[in-house]
Amino acid sequence: MKTDKQLRDDIVAELRWEPSINAEQIGVEVKDGVVTLAGHVNSFVEKWSAEEAAQRVSGVRALAVEMDVKLPGLSQRNDGEIAGSAENVLEWTSYLPKDSIKVRVEGGRVTLSGDVQWDYQRRAALDAVRNLMGVTGISNNIAIKSKVSANGVKADITEALKRRAIVDSNKIHVDVQGADVTLSGRVDNWAERELARHTAWGTAGVANVRNDIVVAY
């Protein structure tokens, strides 16, 4: 098991290794395996990349993000320009049904809403918008609308976990209420926890996933 200092050193090294991040602008604190990232970054996508980099490091039990986005002068755009760019890029995203996503922008923060049938479509909308110049944050309020059997969803998730050998499915409990899934249990690392979450989200008909799985190092 890593000490907090070892974990902090590994996260700082991972941030420095990631070329899309200016690690000098990001502070890292660790207490009992809980990591806090603070500081200023130049774009929302850099903030996103820093979060992803921290989560890749073995030993992270939880992540708190206190970074904010400070756009340099040439990257600043008004809300109308951001909204127009977001609507255009969503229109050209092949995974999304036409006119299924609505966009609202306030102070550089983009709010996405609407209905889709799969989580991958919701993620595709997020991926399309997060790289746009001028975006300082994203609220993804897109809902998943699909009628399925709760027992079928549970069986699909359980079988998918068994197929993916990195995760011992016996460690994970799946509870399904309607289209809402709750995962619980204990796994050995953050990667297994995230794989279980992605597996649940990749199942047809799942609208919400609550991940209560504990990482036990």
N, C-alpha and C positions, 0 to 999 in steps of 0.2 A: 504493500500500500504506500502511495506517495505521500510525503509530507506536503503541507501547504506551500512551502518554499519551492519544493521540487515541481509541484504542479504549476505554480506561477511561472517558474523558469521555462517550463515546457510550453506554456501558452504564449509567453513572450517570444520564444523561438519560432513557434508556429505562425504567429502574426508577422514576424520579420521574414519568414520563408515565403509567405503569400505575396506575390508581386503586385496584386491589386490594392494592397493596404499600405498606408503610411503608418507603420507601427509606432513611430515616435510621437504621434498625436494621441495614442490610446494608452490609458493607464489600466493596469491589471491588479486587482486585489483578490486574495483567496482566503477564506476562512472555513475550516471544516469541509473542504471540498466544494464549497459554494463560491462561484467565480463572479466578480463584478467587473464589467468593462465600463470605463468612463472616458470622457474627453470629447474632442471635436473631430469630425471627419468632413471631407469635402463633397460627399455625395451619399445618397441613400444606398446605392449599390455597394459602396465601400463599407458602410455600416453593416449591411447584410452579410458581406463577405467576412467581416470581423467576427460576427456571431457564429457563422458557419465554421470558421477556423478554430474558434475556442471549443466548440462542441466536438470537434474531431479529436481532441486530446484526451487520452485515456486518464481517468481519474476524476473527471468533472461530474459532480453530482447534480448541480443545478447552475443556472446562469441568470444573472441579473444584468440588464443593459441600461446604462445611464449615459450613453453617448448621445450627442445631438449633431445635426447636420448643419454646417456652416458653408453655404455655397459661395465659391469665389465669384467675383464680379461677372466674368464672362459666362458663367453657368446659370445666372439668375434669369428667370423668365416669369411673366405674369401668369395668373391662373388661367386666363383664356387660352394662352398659347399651350400650356401644359394639357388642358382639357382637350384641345383640338388634336394634339399629338397622340394622346391616349386613345381617343376615339378612332383615329386612323389606324394605329397599330393593332387595336382589338379587331377592327374590321378585317385586317389582313391575317389574323391568327386562325389557321385552318381548323383547329380543334373546336372553335366556338360557333354555336348556331348564330345566324345573323340577327343582330339587334337584341341579343340576349342579355347584354351587360350595359348597365348605366354608369356614367362617370360623373363625379362631383369633385371639384377642386377648391380648396380654401387654404390660403397661406402656403401653397406648395404641397399640401397634403392631399393625396388622392383617395377618395372613397369609391370603392367598386360595389355595386349592388346588382341584383337580378337573380335569375334561376337557371341552374344547369342540372344535368343528370348525374355527373360523375365528379369526383374530387380532382381528377387530373385536368378537367376543364377549368375548374376554379383556380388550380395552380398555374395553368397556362396563361390565364388572364393576369395573374399576379406577376409572372415572369416577364410578360410582354411589357408591362408598365414600369416595373421597378428600375429599368435601365434608362428611362427617359431623362433627359437633361432638365434640371429644375425641380425634380421631385424631392421632397424632404421627408416624406413618410407615406405609408399606405395603410388604409383600413380595408380589409377584404371582407365585405358583408355579403358576398355572393352565397346564396342558399342552394342546397342540393335537394331536388324534388324527384323522388322515385319511390314507387310502391313495391315493396318486397316483403318476404316473410322473415320475421325476426329469427326463427329457427334456422332458416336458410342462410342468413347473414352470419350467424354464429358458426355454423358448420363450414362455410366458405373460409372464414378467417382462421379457424382452427386447422383446417387442412392446409392452407397456405403457409402457416407457421411451421407445420410439420415438414413441408417440402423444402423449407429454407434452413439448411442444417446449422447455420450459425446460431440459431436461436433454439434452445430447448423448450419446446412448446409446453412441456409439463410444468414449467416454472411460471407460466402466464395463464391467468384466468380471464375469460372473455364473457362479459355480461352484455346482453342486448335488450334494450327496451325500445320497441318501435324501430326507428332509424338511428337511435343513439347507442353508441358502443362505449363501454367502460373497460379499460384494460387494467389489471392489477397483478401483483406478484413481484418477484425479485429476479433480476438478471445481473450478469457479471460486469457489464460496461455500458456506456452511453450508446454505443453503436447498436447493441442488441435492443436497447429500449426504443431507439429511433426506427429500427427495422420493424419492430412489432407495430409501432404507430403507423408507418407507411403501409404495412400489410393491411391493417384495418381500414385505412383510407382508400386502399385500392380495391376494396370489395364493393360490388354494385349495391346501391341503395343506402349506403352509410351517409348520414347527414352531419353527424357530430361524433368526435372521438375525444374521450377524456382519458388521458394517459396517467394512471396512478402507479405505474410500475416503478419500483424502487431500485436504484443501482446500488448493489452491495459489493464493495471492493474488499 
